[in-house]
Amino acid sequence: MVSQPEIVAHHFTEAGLVESAIEYWLKAGAKAYSLYANEDAVRFFERSLTLLKKLPETRDNLERAVDIRFQLRNALLPLGATDRIMRSLDELDPILARLGDKQRSAQYAAFRCNHYFLIGQQRRAIEFGETGVRLARECGDRVVLGQSLFRLAQSYHALGEYRRAISLLEQGLEFNANELRHDRHNLSIIPSVLNRTWLAIALVECGDFSAGMRHARRALEIAEGAEHQLSNCWAGFQSATYSLTRARSRERSVPWNAVST
């Protein structure tokens, strides 16, 4: 294992050894991302994409162009770089049209759904989320299906359609893993922890405090058992927010959905 793959990547780049350089820029990007050094990860993934453009547009290279942009998107997300994410996703449209790859198109749709959710365009997000669910079912990709159901639920929640969000989140529990993956599906927080915390919030919006607390506690158990600090912090924060808002709701004797959060 090379401790500083970016140095090796630089030497390969200077030597004109494109394939080897791409390999090590990707290793450098993956390592930086795993350490939450997202700005470095973005820089390394972008270097690999620049070099990839020098190679023939074979199917294998087009697939790599898609996968690297997925990794780039994951690194850009914690930086709040929504404009750069949009540009990166826009670049995928012609590539995916050429490939006709349902699995990658499903992942793309899930990422598009998340992007529009983040910028507040929920109806547009729902269009992509539904496409992601359909394509994931067609190609049998359970991971992307779980992602798509979760992302679709987020947008319905944002629109105040809590029952619809709950239904989607409950479906997603079947497909969302209790551990992190280390591939292009990579998420910063354990999928089932994300799913259960959002499910807890949606249930409480509908006044179902007991079910909400069960999912919040289970999310915290999963995060603690996996010894993943970011997931643990997320689940703990959401559980604390849940408890505080429930207490305020009781004090004021008003419905949960009338309480500011």
C-alpha positions in Angstrom: 0.0 0.0 0.0 1.5 3.3 -1.1 1.1 5.9 1.7 1.1 8.9 -0.6 -0.5 7.8 -3.9 -0.7 11.4 -5.1 3.1 11.6 -5.2 3.3 8.5 -7.3 0.4 9.8 -9.5 2.4 13.0 -10.1 5.5 11.2 -11.2 3.4 9.0 -13.6 1.8 12.1 -14.9 5.1 13.8 -15.5 6.4 10.7 -17.2 3.4 10.6 -19.6 2.2 7.2 -18.3 -1.5 8.1 -18.4 -3.1 4.8 -17.3 -0.9 4.4 -14.3 -1.3 8.1 -13.4 -5.1 7.8 -13.5 -4.9 4.7 -11.3 -3.0 6.5 -8.6 -4.9 9.8 -8.8 -8.0 7.7 -8.2 -6.3 6.0 -5.2 -5.3 9.4 -3.9 -8.8 10.7 -4.3 -10.4 7.7 -2.5 -7.9 8.0 0.3 -8.5 11.7 0.8 -12.3 11.1 0.7 -12.0 8.4 3.3 -10.2 11.0 5.6 -12.8 13.7 4.9 -10.2 15.7 3.0 -12.8 16.6 0.4 -11.0 19.5 -1.3 -8.0 17.2 -1.9 -10.3 14.4 -3.1 -11.9 16.8 -5.6 -8.6 17.9 -6.9 -7.3 14.3 -7.3 -10.5 13.1 -9.1 -10.4 16.1 -11.4 -6.8 15.3 -12.3 -7.8 11.7 -13.2 -10.7 13.0 -15.4 -8.3 15.4 -17.2 -6.0 12.5 -18.0 -8.8 10.2 -19.0 -9.8 12.7 -21.8 -6.5 11.9 -23.5 -7.5 8.3 -24.0 -9.7 6.8 -26.7 -13.4 6.8 -26.1 -13.8 3.1 -25.6 -16.7 1.7 -23.7 -14.4 1.0 -20.7 -13.1 4.5 -20.7 -16.7 6.0 -21.0 -17.7 3.8 -18.0 -14.7 5.1 -16.0 -15.7 8.7 -17.0 -19.1 8.1 -15.4 -17.7 6.4 -12.3 -15.1 9.0 -11.6 -17.7 11.8 -11.9 -19.8 9.9 -9.3 -16.8 9.9 -7.0 -16.2 13.6 -7.7 -19.9 14.3 -6.9 -19.5 12.5 -3.5 -16.5 14.6 -2.7 -18.1 17.9 -3.7 -21.3 17.3 -1.7 -19.9 17.9 1.8 -18.4 21.2 0.4 -21.8 22.4 -0.6 -20.6 22.9 -4.2 -24.0 22.5 -5.8 -23.0 24.4 -9.0 -20.0 22.2 -9.6 -22.1 19.1 -8.9 -24.6 20.3 -11.5 -21.9 20.8 -14.1 -20.4 17.4 -13.4 -23.8 15.7 -13.7 -24.5 17.6 -16.9 -21.4 16.2 -18.4 -22.8 12.7 -17.9 -25.9 13.1 -20.0 -24.2 12.4 -23.4 -22.0 9.7 -22.0 -24.9 7.8 -20.4 -26.9 8.2 -23.7 -24.0 6.5 -25.5 -23.6 3.7 -23.0 -27.2 2.8 -22.5 -26.2 1.5 -19.0 -29.3 1.2 -16.8 -27.4 0.7 -13.6 -25.3 3.8 -14.0 -28.3 5.7 -15.3 -30.2 4.7 -12.1 -27.3 6.0 -9.9 -27.2 9.2 -12.0 -31.0 9.7 -11.5 -30.6 9.2 -7.7 -27.8 11.8 -7.6 -29.9 14.2 -9.7 -32.8 13.7 -7.3 -30.6 14.6 -4.4 -29.2 17.7 -6.2 -32.7 19.1 -6.8 -33.7 18.3 -3.3 -30.8 20.3 -2.0 -31.6 23.4 -4.1 -35.3 23.3 -3.3 -36.7 22.1 -6.6 -38.7 19.2 -5.1 -41.0 18.4 -8.1 -38.0 18.1 -10.3 -36.3 16.0 -7.7 -39.3 13.6 -7.6 -39.1 13.1 -11.4 -35.5 12.0 -11.1 -36.2 9.9 -8.0 -39.0 8.0 -9.7 -36.8 7.4 -12.7 -34.1 6.1 -10.4 -36.5 3.7 -8.7 -37.7 2.4 -12.0 -34.3 1.9 -13.5 -32.9 0.3 -10.3 -35.8 -2.2 -10.3 -35.3 -3.0 -13.9 -31.6 -3.7 -13.5 -32.0 -5.4 -10.1 -29.6 -3.0 -8.2 -30.8 -3.1 -4.6 -28.3 -0.5 -3.4 -29.4 2.1 -5.9 -33.0 1.2 -5.3 -32.5 1.9 -1.6 -30.8 5.2 -2.3 -33.6 6.2 -4.7 -36.4 5.4 -2.3 -34.6 7.4 0.4 -33.9 10.4 -1.8 -37.5 10.4 -3.2 -38.8 10.3 0.4 -36.7 13.4 1.3 -38.5 15.4 -1.4 -41.9 14.3 -0.3 -41.0 15.2 3.2 -39.9 18.6 2.1 -43.3 19.1 0.5 -45.1 18.1 3.7 -46.3 14.9 2.3 -45.2 12.9 5.3 -47.3 9.8 4.8 -45.9 9.3 1.4 -42.4 9.9 2.7 -42.9 7.3 5.5 -44.1 4.7 3.0 -41.0 5.2 0.8 -38.6 5.2 3.8 -40.2 2.0 5.1 -39.7 0.4 1.7 -36.1 1.6 1.7 -35.3 -0.2 5.0 -35.2 -3.5 3.1 -32.4 -2.2 0.8 -30.3 0.1 2.9 -27.3 -1.5 4.5 -26.1 -1.2 8.1 -22.6 -0.6 7.0 -20.7 1.8 4.7 -19.8 0.7 1.2 -16.5 1.6 -0.4 -17.4 2.0 -4.1 -19.1 4.5 -6.3 -22.3 4.2 -4.2 -20.3 5.6 -1.3 -22.1 7.7 1.2 -20.7 9.6 4.2 -23.2 8.2 6.6 -24.4 4.6 7.0 -27.5 4.2 4.7 -29.8 2.6 7.2 -28.8 5.3 9.8 -29.9 8.0 7.4 -33.0 6.2 6.5 -34.1 5.5 10.0 -33.4 9.1 11.3 -35.5 10.6 8.5 -38.2 8.0 9.1 -38.2 9.0 12.8 -38.6 12.6 11.8 -41.5 11.9 9.4 -43.3 9.7 11.9 -43.1 12.3 14.6 -44.5 14.9 12.1 -47.5 12.7 12.0 -47.7 12.4 15.8 -46.4 8.8 16.0 -43.8 9.5 18.7 -43.3 5.9 19.9 -42.5 4.6 16.4 -40.3 7.6 15.7 -38.3 7.0 18.9 -37.9 3.3 18.1 -36.3 4.1 14.7 -34.2 6.9 16.2 -32.8 4.5 18.9 -32.2 1.8 16.3 -30.3 4.3 14.1 -28.0 5.2 17.1 -27.5 1.5 17.9 -26.4 0.8 14.3 -24.0 3.7 14.2 -22.5 2.8 17.6 -22.1 -0.8 16.6 -20.4 0.1 13.4 -18.0 2.5 15.3 -18.5 5.1 12.6 -18.2 8.5 14.2 -19.9 10.6 11.6 -22.9 8.3 11.5 -22.9 8.2 15.3 -22.9 12.0 15.5 -25.7 12.3 13.0 -27.9 9.7 14.8 -27.1 11.2 18.2 -27.9 14.8 17.0 -31.2 13.7 15.4 -32.2 11.7 18.5 -31.5 14.7 20.7 -33.4 17.0 18.4 -36.3 14.6 18.3 -36.5 14.4 22.1 -36.2 18.2 22.5 -38.9 18.9 20.0 -41.2 16.3 21.5 -40.8 17.9 24.9 -41.6 21.3 23.5 -44.6 19.9 21.7 -45.9 18.5 25.0 -45.3 21.8 26.9 -47.2 23.8 24.3 -49.9 21.2 23.9 -50.0 21.7 20.1 -49.6 19.2 17.3 -46.1 18.3 16.3 -46.4 19.7 12.8 -47.1 23.1 14.3 -43.8 23.2 16.2 -40.9 25.0 14.6 -37.7 23.0 14.2 
